[in-house]
Amino acid sequence: MIASAPRKRPVLASAGLARLPSVIEEHRPQFLILCHGGNDLLRNLGRKQAAENIRAMLRLAMDKGMGVLLVAVPEPGVFASPPDFYKEIADEFGVPLEGEALKEILRDKALKADLVHPSAQGYARLAEALAGILKRSGAI
């Protein structure tokens, strides 16, 4: 996962797709943890376009020989559940999916920094969940 400086505007999946080639070129990672689509869902920009951008990012990473872990981002709302397209994409590309951690974190006020982002404790919980998946899948 490549960390970047906080941005003033939310990063949409289309912006992530546009930025990904230069990030890959600059850092040459072997593995990508892809957690995108939340801002698209928050702004009602359409599941179909978010899903297509995520697919394109996966293709790009996999074409470069990178392993990928996909993280499902919940839709805003009472149940804060991820849309089905994350599982469909993970199955389509044969990549592991973390589909529960963010949902559980964002349902717990103690793990949230604001209405849509985890706190430091929430991100630590997410990192633990991702590490568990990476260990079970043999990536680490």
N, C-alpha and C positions, 0 to 999 in steps of 0.2 A: 504494500500500500504506500503510495506516495503522498506525503503530507504537503500541504501548501498553506500559504498565508491565508487568513480569513478574508473573505470577499464581502464587499458591500452588497452585491446583488446575489440572489440565490443562483446556484449553478443548475441549469437544466440539463437533461440528458443530451440534448443536441449540442450544448456547449462542451459537455464532457467528451462527447465523440469528436468534436472539432479539436479539442486540446490533447486528446490521448496520443496521437501519433508523435507529437513533439516530446511529450513526457516519456514515452517509450524510448525514443531516440536518445534523449538526454540521459536517462537513468538506466536503461537497458535491464529492466527487472526480469527475473525468471518466473515470477508469480505475480498475479494481479488479484486483489480482493476488490470486486466490483460492487459498489453500493450506490446505485443511482436510480433515479426515477421519482424520488420523493417530492421534489419541487414541482415536477410536472403534474403529479397527482394533486398536490396542494393547490396548484393554480388551475386545476381542471383543464389541462392542455390536451388531454386525451390519452387513454391507455395504449391505444394502437401505436401512436407515434413514440411514446416512451419505450414501449416494447421493441419497436424496430431500431431505435437508437441503441438500446442495450444489446440487441442481437449484433448490430454492427460493431460495437465495442468488443464483444466476445470474439467475433470473426477476426478482427484486427489483432487482438492479443494471441489468439490461437494460431493465426498465420505466422506469427513471430515465434512460435514454439513455446509460448508461455502457458503455465498452468493457471487456472482461474477458479476462484471461489465466488459464487454469486450470493449476494446478501439481499433478501427480499425486504423492501421498504413498505411499511403499512400505509394504507390510505387514511387520510384524516377521517375522523368520525367516532362514533360511540364505541365501536368494537376494535378500531385500529388494526385491521387485518390486512395483510398484503394481498394484492390482486392475484388471481390465478396465473397470470402470464409469467410470473417469476418461475413457478414450478414447470410450466410448459417449456420455457426457454432452457432451464437447467436440464430437463429431460432431453430436449432437442439436441443440445450441445454435449450432453454427457458430463456435465460439471457438477460438483457438489453445491448444494444450496443450503444456506442458513435462513430458515423461514420463520423462526419463532422468537429469537432473542430480541430483536428490535420491537416486536409487538409487545412482548412482556415488559421490556424496559419502558416503553412509552405509555404503558398503562399504570406505571408506578410513579406517583408524583415525586417521591424521594430520589428517583433516578433521572429526573428531567431537569434541564437547565431553563427551558422555556416550554411553550406548548408543543413544539415539534422536534426538539433536539435533546439528546441525552446530556446529563451532567458528566463530570469527570468520573464519578462512580458508575454511571450508566455506561460510559464508554469502556470502563474497565470490565464491566460485566459482559459487554459485547465482545471484547478482546478474548475473554475466557471462553466464550461460546465458539468463537472462530477458531481458537487454538484447539479446542476439542474436536471440531470437524476436521481440521487439518491433520491432526494425529490419527483419527479414525480412518481417514482416506489414504494415509500413508505419505502425505505431502511433507510432513515433518516427523 
